[in-house]
Amino acid sequence: MAASLSWAESKGLIERLGKKVLLTADGRAFAAQFSEKPGGMMKTWDRIATEFESMGADNTISLDCRTMKAKQ
């Protein structure tokens, strides 16, 4: 989980404030783009996975959160 948070932080989606993890303005905009569109949970996840992939995650179907790369 720490690695996943570090990845999101490196992409500017979150920031750490002491023990708190907060969404940045970019993180709020990132989240908002998915809540604005209709669709169920799986459709929303597909949109998020596609966006993560465009941000450099290898394979969002079998994503290893420790490396944000596809599991072999």
Secondary structure by P-SEA (a helix, b strand, c coil): caaaaaaaaaaccccccccbbbbcaaaaaaaaaaaaccccaaaaaaaaaaaaaaaccccccccccccccccc
